[in-house]
Amino acid sequence: MKKVSLIGLVLLLMLSLVLVGCSSTPATTQSKEPADLKAIKDRGVLKVGVKIDVPKFGYKDPKTNQIDGFEIDLARAIAKKILGDEKKIDLQAVTAKTRGPLLDSGEIDLVAATFTITEERKQTYNFSDPYFVDYVGLLVKKDAKIAGLKDLNGKKIGVAQSATSKKAIQEAADKLGIKVEFLEFATYPEIKAALDSGRVQCFSVDKSILFGYLDDSTVILPDNFTSQNYGLASKKGNDALAKLINDTVNEMKSNGELDKLITKWGLK
């Protein structure tokens, strides 16, 4: 009897171990949703930093207070990918100076705001592959008799704070052996106002942005300076979000949706 009981006890113990192993399998093999994507889904809205003063890219209509543009449509595509609804999006106005800090603090999940990809910035933020390529340009008054950068020797150029325009123009000026002075402004309308008032003799930023401020009194010079590759930016560490963003951008490139948006907003 003792022998039989011992065998039964061993069998019972083995059966218990098998059952425990089976019950633990789902817990160990079940894939967990990445924390960065889960946080957005739990919140139910994608927070995106966008420009509101760049016609065709991100612009707030003063009559309707609606924000729309090429990059807004891109942000909607990302929201639909994550939340299944492009309307589940919270748009927050950013400038060249504020977009980075807002990402750092977690107040926004994504920046879609004419954010130029540079090697230095890639050390701080996750960038998607480029979705648009532009060049730094020069907007001047028609009656100023300025035909190119060389004619701006000794003059003042208005640029946005923390933008790449200043570096691009400074490098070009150095090659020409001329001296230019820069005045930095928080917003593009402020630079245009400075140009109109004569505080600066040139407004420099990416050409696609300059076209939004072109009027009967101004002209965009033919000069192109330093290509500007725009990317969607997210916070370092949010790697699942970064991958989803990049996959979406490349999917839109391959299926023609990106070209359709570029055409829709008159960007080519």
Backbone hydrogen bonds in HBPLUS format (Angstrom, degrees):
<---DONOR---> <-ACCEPTOR-->    atom                        ^
c    i                          cat <-CA-CA->   ^        H-A-AA   ^      H-
h    n   atom  resd res      DA  || num        DHA   H-A  angle D-A-AA Bond
n    s   type  num  typ     dist DA aas  dist angle  dist       angle   num
A0005-SER N   A0001-MET O   2.92 MM   4  6.13 162.0  1.95 151.8 157.0     1
A0006-LEU N   A0002-LYS O   2.95 MM   4  6.11 151.1  2.03 143.1 150.7     2
A0007-ILE N   A0003-LYS O   3.00 MM   4  6.31 157.2  2.06 147.4 153.1     3
A0008-GLY N   A0004-VAL O   2.93 MM   4  6.16 160.0  1.97 149.8 155.6     4
A0009-LEU N   A0005-SER O   2.90 MM   4  6.08 151.4  1.98 144.4 152.2     5
A0010-VAL N   A0006-LEU O   2.99 MM   4  6.27 156.2  2.05 147.8 153.4     6
A0011-LEU N   A0007-ILE O   2.95 MM   4  6.21 163.1  1.98 152.6 156.9     7
A0012-LEU N   A0008-GLY O   2.90 MM   4  6.07 154.4  1.97 145.0 152.4     8
A0013-LEU N   A0009-LEU O   2.93 MM   4  6.16 151.9  2.01 144.3 151.9     9
A0014-MET N   A0010-VAL O   2.93 MM   4  6.21 156.2  1.99 150.0 156.4    10
A0015-LEU N   A0011-LEU O   2.91 MM   4  6.12 158.2  1.96 147.6 153.6    11
A0016-SER N   A0012-LEU O   2.99 MM   4  6.19 149.9  2.08 141.9 149.9    12
A0017-LEU N   A0013-LEU O   3.06 MM   4  6.35 152.4  2.14 145.3 152.2    13
A0018-VAL N   A0014-MET O   3.04 MM   4  6.35 154.1  2.10 148.1 154.9    14
A0019-LEU N   A0015-LEU O   2.98 MM   4  6.22 161.7  2.02 149.5 154.1    15
A0020-VAL N   A0016-SER O   2.93 MM   4  6.12 158.2  1.98 147.8 153.9    16
A0021-GLY N   A0017-LEU O   2.94 MM   4  6.13 155.4  2.01 142.7 149.6    17
A0022-CYS N   A0018-VAL O   2.89 MM   4  6.17 154.6  1.95 148.8 155.8    18
A0023-SER N   A0019-LEU O   2.92 MM   4  6.12 159.3  1.97 149.0 154.5    19
A0024-SER N   A0020-VAL O   3.04 MM   4  6.18 136.4  2.23 141.6 152.4    20
A0025-THR N   A0022-CYS O   3.34 MM   3  5.37 144.3  2.47  97.4 107.0    21
A0028-THR N   A0024-SER O   3.20 MM   4  6.49 146.7  2.31 151.6 161.0    22
A0028-THR N   A0025-THR O   3.12 MM   3  5.33 125.5  2.43 101.3 114.9    23
A0029-THR N   A0025-THR O   2.95 MM   4  6.06 151.3  2.03 157.8 166.3    24
A0030-GLN N   A0026-PRO O   2.82 MM   4  5.38 142.4  1.97 140.5 147.6    25
A0038-LYS N   A0034-PRO O   2.95 MM   4  6.12 160.9  1.99 156.2 162.6    26
A0039-ALA N   A0035-ALA O   2.94 MM   4  6.02 154.0  2.01 146.4 151.8    27
A0041-LYS N   A0037-LEU O   3.02 MM   4  6.32 161.5  2.06 151.5 156.8    28
A0042-ASP N   A0038-LYS O   2.76 MM   4  5.94 160.2  1.80 154.7 160.2    29
A0043-ARG N   A0039-ALA O   3.06 MM   4  6.15 149.0  2.16 137.7 145.7    30
A0044-GLY N   A0040-ILE O   2.83 MM   4  6.03 142.0  1.97 142.0 153.5    31
A0046-LEU N   A0088-LYS O   3.14 MM  42  6.39 163.7  2.16 131.2 133.7    32
A0090-ASP N   A0046-LEU O   2.80 MM  44  5.96 167.6  1.81 151.3 151.6    33
A0109-ASP N   A0047-LYS O   2.77 MM  62  5.27 153.2  1.85 132.8 141.2    34
A0110-LEU N   A0047-LYS O   3.26 MM  63  6.60 145.0  2.39 154.7 162.1    35
A0048-VAL N   A0090-ASP O   2.90 MM  42  6.10 164.9  1.92 153.1 157.7    36
A0092-GLN N   A0048-VAL O   2.82 MM  44  6.03 163.5  1.84 161.2 161.5    37
A0049-GLY N   A0110-LEU O   2.80 MM  61  6.21 165.5  1.82 161.2 164.0    38
A0112-ALA N   A0049-GLY O   2.91 MM  63  6.08 167.9  1.93 167.3 169.8    39
A0050-VAL N   A0092-GLN O   2.88 MM  42  6.04 159.0  1.92 150.9 157.2    40
A0094-VAL N   A0050-VAL O   2.85 MM  44  5.59 147.3  1.96 149.8 150.9    41
A0060-LYS N   A0052-ILE O   3.03 MM   8  4.94 158.5  2.08 126.5 119.5    42
A0054-VAL N   A0058-GLY O   2.97 MM   4  5.22 162.3  2.00 152.9 147.5    43
A0057-PHE N   A0054-VAL O   3.04 MM   3  5.60 149.4  2.14 133.6 143.2    44
A0058-GLY N   A0054-VAL O   2.89 MM   4  5.22 160.6  1.93 150.9 156.1    45
A0070-PHE N   A0056-LYS O   2.78 MM  14  5.97 173.4  1.79 136.5 137.6    46
A0071-GLU N   A0057-PHE O   3.04 MM  14  5.26 139.3  2.21 123.5 135.9    47
A0059-TYR N   A0068-ASP O   2.94 MM   9  5.60 158.7  1.99 151.4 157.6    48
A0068-ASP N   A0059-TYR O   3.05 MM   9  5.60 157.4  2.10 141.8 144.8    49
A0061-ASP N   A0066-GLN O   2.89 MM   5  5.49 159.5  1.93 159.7 155.2    50
A0065-ASN N   A0061-ASP O   2.58 MM   4  5.08 145.7  1.70 160.1 167.3    51
A0072-ILE N   A0069-GLY O   3.17 MM   3  5.15 125.1  2.49  94.4 108.8    52
A0073-ASP N   A0069-GLY O   3.09 MM   4  6.43 152.7  2.16 150.4 157.1    53
A0074-LEU N   A0070-PHE O   3.11 MM   4  6.51 147.7  2.22 142.2 151.5    54
A0075-ALA N   A0071-GLU O   3.00 MM   4  6.20 156.9  2.05 141.5 146.9    55
A0076-ARG N   A0072-ILE O   2.95 MM   4  6.24 151.1  2.04 145.8 153.9    56
A0077-ALA N   A0073-ASP O   3.08 MM   4  6.34 147.4  2.19 142.1 150.1    57
A0078-ILE N   A0074-LEU O   3.18 MM   4  6.58 147.6  2.29 145.8 154.0    58
A0079-ALA N   A0075-ALA O   2.98 MM   4  6.30 158.3  2.03 150.3 156.3    59
A0080-LYS N   A0076-ARG O   2.94 MM   4  6.17 155.6  2.00 148.7 154.9    60
A0081-LYS N   A0077-ALA O   3.13 MM   4  6.31 147.8  2.24 137.1 145.4    61
A0082-ILE N   A0078-ILE O   3.06 MM   4  6.36 150.4  2.15 149.2 156.6    62
A0083-LEU N   A0079-ALA O   2.74 MM   4  5.66 167.1  1.75 156.4 160.6    63
A0084-GLY N   A0080-LYS O   2.76 MM   4  4.27 131.8  1.99 114.4 122.2    64
A0088-LYS N   A0085-ASP O   3.15 MM   3  5.71 164.5  2.18 116.1 120.8    65
A0089-ILE N   A0087-LYS O   2.82 MM   2  5.43 135.7  2.02 105.4  91.6    66
A0099-ARG N   A0095-THR O   3.08 MM   4  5.87 153.7  2.15 157.7 159.0    67
A0102-LEU N   A0098-THR O   3.11 MM   4  6.20 157.4  2.16 157.3 163.6    68
A0103-LEU N   A0099-ARG O   3.21 MM   4  6.42 143.8  2.35 139.8 148.5    69
A0103-LEU N   A0100-GLY O   3.04 MM   3  5.22 125.3  2.35 102.4 116.5    70
A0104-ASP N   A0100-GLY O   2.94 MM   4  6.26 162.1  1.97 155.9 161.5    71
A0105-SER N   A0101-PRO O   2.97 MM   4  6.16 152.7  2.05 146.7 152.7    72
A0107-GLU N   A0102-LEU O   3.13 MM   5  5.42 127.2  2.42 156.8 166.5    73
A0106-GLY N   A0103-LEU O   3.07 MM   3  5.19 147.3  2.18 102.7 112.8    74
A0111-VAL N   A0233-ALA O   2.84 MM 122  5.06 151.7  1.92 147.7 153.6    75
A0233-ALA N   A0111-VAL O   3.12 MM 122  5.06 157.2  2.17 140.7 145.2    76
A0231-GLY N   A0115-PHE O   3.02 MM 116  5.95 160.1  2.06 161.8 162.8    77
A0117-ILE N   A0229-ASN O   2.76 MM 112  5.62 163.1  1.78 162.9 165.9    78
A0122-LYS N   A0118-THR O   2.97 MM   4  6.18 146.3  2.09 149.3 159.0    79
A0123-GLN N   A0120-GLU O   3.17 MM   3  5.53 151.1  2.26 105.0 113.5    80
A0124-THR N   A0121-ARG O   2.96 MM   3  5.32 150.0  2.05 108.5 117.7    81
A0125-TYR N   A0121-ARG O   2.91 MM   4  6.12 156.7  1.97 160.0 167.6    82
A0126-ASN N   A0234-SER O   2.89 MM 108  5.12 160.6  1.92 154.2 155.4    83
A0234-SER N   A0126-ASN O   2.87 MM 108  5.12 151.9  1.95 143.0 151.6    84
A0128-SER N   A0232-LEU O   2.89 MM 104  5.23 140.1  2.05 139.2 151.9    85
A0131-TYR N   A0230-TYR O   2.97 MM  99  5.98 151.8  2.05 156.7 165.8    86
A0230-TYR N   A0132-PHE O   2.85 MM  98  5.33 168.1  1.86 167.8 169.2    87
A0134-ASP N   A0228-GLN O   2.86 MM  94  4.91 157.1  1.91 133.8 141.6    88
A0228-GLN N   A0134-ASP O   2.56 MM  94  4.91 165.3  1.59 140.8 142.4    89
A0207-LYS N   A0135-TYR O   2.84 MM  72  5.94 160.4  1.87 164.7 163.9    90
A0136-VAL N   A0225-PHE O   2.91 MM  89  4.89 147.6  2.02 152.9 147.9    91
A0225-PHE N   A0136-VAL O   2.96 MM  89  4.89 148.2  2.06 143.8 149.2    92
A0137-GLY N   A0205-VAL O   2.84 MM  68  5.79 173.0  1.85 147.8 148.1    93
A0221-LEU N   A0138-LEU O   2.94 MM  83  5.63 157.4  1.99 162.3 168.7    94
A0139-LEU N   A0203-PHE O   2.86 MM  64  4.99 153.6  1.93 142.1 150.7    95
A0203-PHE N   A0139-LEU O   2.89 MM  64  4.99 159.9  1.93 146.5 153.2    96
A0140-VAL N   A0219-VAL O   3.02 MM  79  5.65 166.0  2.04 160.1 160.5    97
A0219-VAL N   A0140-VAL O   2.89 MM  79  5.65 152.4  1.97 160.7 168.5    98
A0144-ALA N   A0141-LYS O   3.13 MM   3  5.30 164.1  2.16 110.1 113.6    99
A0142-LYS N   A0217-SER O   2.91 MM  75  5.77 170.6  1.92 141.1 142.5   100
A0151-ASP N   A0148-GLY O   3.02 MM   3  5.63 142.0  2.17 114.8 124.2   101
A0152-LEU N   A0149-LEU O   2.87 MM   3  5.29 160.5  1.91 115.0 121.4   102
A0153-ASN N   A0150-LYS O   3.35 MM   3  5.79 154.1  2.43 114.8 114.8   103
A0155-LYS N   A0152-LEU O   2.92 MM   3  5.15 157.5  1.97 137.2 134.0   104
A0154-GLY N   A0179-LYS O   2.57 MM  25  5.46 174.8  1.57 174.5 173.8   105
A0181-GLU N   A0155-LYS O   3.01 MM  26  6.17 169.8  2.02 155.9 156.5   106
A0201-GLN N   A0156-LYS O   2.83 MM  45  5.57 158.6  1.87 142.6 148.1   107
A0157-ILE N   A0181-GLU O   2.72 MM  24  6.13 157.0  1.77 162.0 170.0   108
A0183-LEU N   A0157-ILE O   2.97 MM  26  6.16 159.4  2.01 146.6 149.4   109
A0158-GLY N   A0202-CYS O   2.75 MM  44  6.04 173.6  1.75 162.9 160.8   110
A0204-SER N   A0158-GLY O   2.98 MM  46  6.12 175.5  1.98 169.9 170.5   111
A0159-VAL N   A0183-LEU O   2.98 MM  24  6.30 160.0  2.02 157.0 161.5   112
A0185-PHE N   A0159-VAL O   2.91 MM  26  6.27 148.2  2.01 153.8 164.1   113
A0163-ALA N   A0160-ALA O   3.29 MM   3  5.49 159.5  2.33 127.2 124.9   114
A0161-GLN N   A0185-PHE O   2.88 MM  24  5.62 149.4  1.98 155.1 152.2   115
A0168-ALA N   A0164-THR O   3.21 MM   4  6.47 164.4  2.24 154.6 159.1   116
A0169-ILE N   A0165-SER O   2.95 MM   4  6.18 166.9  1.97 164.0 166.5   117
A0170-GLN N   A0166-LYS O   2.89 MM   4  5.97 157.8  1.94 148.6 155.7   118
A0171-GLU N   A0167-LYS O   3.00 MM   4  6.12 162.2  2.04 149.3 153.3   119
A0172-ALA N   A0168-ALA O   3.20 MM   4  6.42 155.5  2.26 140.4 147.0   120
A0173-ALA N   A0169-ILE O   2.82 MM   4  6.01 155.4  1.88 150.4 157.6   121
A0174-ASP N   A0170-GLN O   2.91 MM   4  6.12 156.1  1.97 149.6 155.6   122
A0175-LYS N   A0171-GLU O   3.18 MM   4  6.44 150.5  2.27 141.0 148.0   123
A0176-LEU N   A0172-ALA O   3.14 MM   4  6.43 143.3  2.28 140.5 150.3   124
A0176-LEU N   A0173-ALA O   3.10 MM   3  5.06 121.8  2.46  93.1 107.9   125
A0177-GLY N   A0173-ALA O   2.91 MM   4  6.08 118.1  2.30 138.8 155.6   126
A0178-ILE N   A0173-ALA O   3.07 MM   5  5.35 166.3  2.09 148.3 148.4   127
A0177-GLY N   A0174-ASP O   3.14 MM   3  4.94 141.9  2.29  91.8 103.1   128
A0191-ILE N   A0188-TYR O   2.98 MM   3  5.11 120.8  2.34 100.6 115.7   129
A0192-LYS N   A0188-TYR O   2.99 MM   4  6.33 162.8  2.02 160.2 164.7   130
A0193-ALA N   A0189-PRO O   2.92 MM   4  6.10 154.1  1.99 143.9 151.1   131
A0194-ALA N   A0190-GLU O   2.98 MM   4  6.17 147.8  2.09 138.7 147.3   132
A0195-LEU N   A0191-ILE O   2.91 MM   4  6.24 146.9  2.02 147.1 156.4   133
A0196-ASP N   A0192-LYS O   2.92 MM   4  6.21 159.5  1.96 149.6 155.1   134
A0197-SER N   A0193-ALA O   2.95 MM   4  6.13 146.3  2.06 142.4 151.4   135
A0198-GLY N   A0194-ALA O   3.04 MM   4  6.02 120.4  2.40 132.9 146.2   136
A0199-ARG N   A0194-ALA O   2.87 MM   5  4.96 125.1  2.17 150.8 155.7   137
A0200-VAL N   A0194-ALA O   3.32 MM   6  5.71 157.3  2.38 116.9 116.3   138
A0198-GLY N   A0195-LEU O   3.25 MM   3  5.17 143.6  2.40  95.0 105.4   139
A0209-ILE N   A0206-ASP O   2.98 MM   3  5.45 134.6  2.19 110.7 122.8   140
A0210-LEU N   A0206-ASP O   3.03 MM   4  6.39 155.0  2.10 148.7 156.7   141
A0211-PHE N   A0207-LYS O   3.01 MM   4  6.27 149.7  2.11 154.0 159.7   142
A0212-GLY N   A0209-ILE O   3.04 MM   3  5.53 143.6  2.17 110.4 120.2   143
A0213-TYR N   A0210-LEU O   2.82 MM   3  5.29 158.0  1.87 115.9 123.4   144
A0218-THR N   A0215-ASP O   3.19 MM   3  5.52 163.1  2.22 112.8 117.9   145
A0238-ASN N   A0235-LYS O   3.10 MM   3  5.73 161.9  2.13 134.5 139.8   146
A0242-ALA N   A0238-ASN O   3.00 MM   4  6.27 157.9  2.05 147.7 154.7   147
A0243-LYS N   A0239-ASP O   2.94 MM   4  6.13 155.3  2.01 144.5 150.3   148
A0244-LEU N   A0240-ALA O   3.02 MM   4  6.24 161.6  2.05 146.7 151.7   149
A0245-ILE N   A0241-LEU O   2.89 MM   4  6.12 161.6  1.93 154.4 159.5   150
A0246-ASN N   A0242-ALA O   2.96 MM   4  6.15 165.7  1.98 148.5 152.4   151
A0247-ASP N   A0243-LYS O   2.82 MM   4  5.96 163.1  1.85 153.5 158.6   152
A0248-THR N   A0244-LEU O   2.96 MM   4  6.08 152.0  2.04 143.6 151.1   153
A0249-VAL N   A0245-ILE O   2.98 MM   4  6.28 159.9  2.02 152.2 157.3   154
A0250-ASN N   A0246-ASN O   3.00 MM   4  6.23 167.4  2.01 153.6 156.5   155
A0251-GLU N   A0247-ASP O   2.86 MM   4  5.97 145.7  1.98 140.6 150.7   156
A0252-MET N   A0248-THR O   2.92 MM   4  6.13 155.2  1.99 148.4 154.6   157
A0253-LYS N   A0249-VAL O   2.96 MM   4  6.27 138.1  2.14 139.9 152.1   158
A0254-SER N   A0250-ASN O   2.98 MM   4  6.18 162.5  2.01 145.6 149.3   159
A0255-ASN N   A0251-GLU O   2.94 MM   4  6.11 153.2  2.02 149.5 156.3   160
A0258-LEU N   A0252-MET O   2.95 MM   6  5.08 169.7  1.96 125.5 122.8   161
A0260-LYS N   A0256-GLY O   3.09 MM   4  6.33 150.4  2.18 145.8 154.4   162
A0261-LEU N   A0257-GLU O   3.07 MM   4  6.36 150.7  2.16 144.5 151.2   163
A0262-ILE N   A0258-LEU O   2.96 MM   4  6.27 158.5  2.01 151.6 157.9   164
A0263-THR N   A0259-ASP O   2.93 MM   4  6.13 156.7  1.98 146.7 152.7   165
A0264-LYS N   A0260-LYS O   2.80 MM   4  5.97 154.1  1.87 142.4 150.8   166
A0265-TRP N   A0261-LEU O   3.03 MM   4  6.24 152.5  2.11 150.1 154.6   167
A0267-LEU N   A0262-ILE O   2.90 MM   5  5.20 171.3  1.91 163.5 160.6   168
A0266-GLY N   A0263-THR O   3.05 MM   3  5.02 163.6  2.08 106.6 110.6   169
